Amino acid sequence: MSKPMTKTQLVAAVAEAMGADRKTATAALDAMADVVAREVAAGGTVTLPGIGKIACKERPERQVRNPATGEMVTKAADKQVKIAVAKALKDSVNA
C-alpha cells in the first residue's frame, strides 16, 4: 500500500490542475476545508460531487464495555462525522 498524499502534495496537484500557483491552491483548499467543517459542525450535510457526502450524525447515550476491566460504563451522547463515498468514485477505483 502506498503512503497517503500529504497536504503539500495535494496543494501541488491542485495547483497544477487549476493552472495556478501554490498560494492560490492552498487558499482554495483551506477555504473549502473551513466551509465543510463549519457546515458539518452546524448539523448540515455537504455533498462533494464525484467524491461523496459528509454529514454529522448524533449518537445517543449508550452502555459500553471497558476492555481493560470488563466493566460496563455509560457513554454520553455525542456526534460522529460520517462520509458516504459517491458511486462515481467507487466505480473509478474499481475500474
C-alpha positions as CSV (number, residue, x, y, z in Angstrom):
1,M,0.0,0.0,0.0
2,S,1.3,3.5,-0.9
3,K,1.7,6.3,1.6
4,P,-1.2,8.8,1.9
5,M,-0.9,12.0,0.0
6,T,0.3,14.9,2.2
7,K,-1.2,18.4,2.1
8,T,1.8,19.7,0.3
9,Q,1.4,17.1,-2.4
10,L,-2.3,17.7,-2.7
11,V,-1.7,21.5,-3.0
12,A,0.8,20.9,-5.7
13,A,-1.6,18.6,-7.6
14,V,-4.5,21.1,-7.3
15,A,-2.3,24.0,-8.4
16,E,-1.2,22.0,-11.5
17,A,-4.8,21.0,-12.3
18,M,-6.0,24.6,-11.8
19,G,-3.1,26.1,-13.7
20,A,-2.5,28.4,-10.7
21,D,0.3,28.9,-8.2
22,R,0.6,27.0,-4.9
23,K,-0.5,30.0,-2.8
24,T,-3.9,30.2,-4.7
25,A,-4.3,26.4,-4.4
26,T,-3.5,26.5,-0.7
27,A,-6.1,29.2,-0.2
28,A,-8.7,27.3,-2.1
29,L,-8.1,24.1,-0.2
30,D,-8.1,25.8,3.2
31,A,-11.3,27.7,2.3
32,M,-13.1,24.5,1.2
33,A,-12.0,22.7,4.4
34,D,-13.3,25.6,6.6
35,V,-16.6,25.7,4.8
36,V,-17.1,21.9,5.1
37,A,-16.1,21.9,8.8
38,R,-18.5,24.8,9.6
39,E,-21.4,23.3,7.8
40,V,-21.0,19.8,9.2
41,A,-20.5,21.2,12.8
42,A,-23.7,23.1,12.4
43,G,-25.5,19.8,11.7
44,G,-25.7,20.2,7.9
45,T,-24.6,17.9,5.1
46,V,-22.0,18.7,2.4
47,T,-22.0,16.9,-1.0
48,L,-18.8,17.0,-2.9
49,P,-19.7,16.0,-6.5
50,G,-17.8,12.9,-7.6
51,I,-16.3,12.3,-4.1
52,G,-19.1,11.8,-1.6
53,K,-21.4,13.2,1.1
54,I,-20.2,14.4,4.5
55,A,-22.7,14.6,7.3
56,C,-22.9,14.8,11.1
57,K,-24.9,12.1,12.9
58,E,-25.9,12.2,16.6
59,R,-25.3,9.2,18.7
60,P,-27.5,8.7,21.8
61,E,-26.1,7.9,25.3
62,R,-25.3,4.2,25.5
63,Q,-23.6,1.4,27.5
64,V,-20.1,0.4,26.5
65,R,-17.6,-2.1,28.0
66,N,-14.2,-1.0,29.3
67,P,-11.9,-3.5,27.6
68,A,-9.3,-3.4,30.4
69,T,-11.7,-4.2,33.3
70,G,-14.8,-5.6,31.6
71,E,-16.9,-3.1,33.5
72,M,-20.0,-1.6,31.7
73,V,-19.8,2.2,31.6
74,T,-22.4,4.8,30.3
75,K,-21.0,6.8,27.5
76,A,-22.5,10.3,27.0
77,A,-24.3,11.2,23.8
78,D,-22.0,12.6,21.1
79,K,-21.8,13.4,17.4
80,Q,-20.0,11.5,14.7
81,V,-18.9,12.6,11.2
82,K,-20.0,10.1,8.5
83,I,-18.7,10.0,4.9
84,A,-20.7,8.3,2.2
85,V,-18.5,7.7,-0.9
86,A,-20.0,8.6,-4.2
87,K,-20.7,5.9,-6.8
88,A,-18.6,7.7,-9.4
89,L,-15.5,7.4,-7.1
90,K,-16.2,3.8,-6.2
91,D,-16.5,3.0,-9.9
92,S,-13.3,4.8,-10.8
93,V,-11.4,2.9,-8.1
94,N,-12.7,-0.5,-9.2
95,A,-12.2,0.1,-12.9
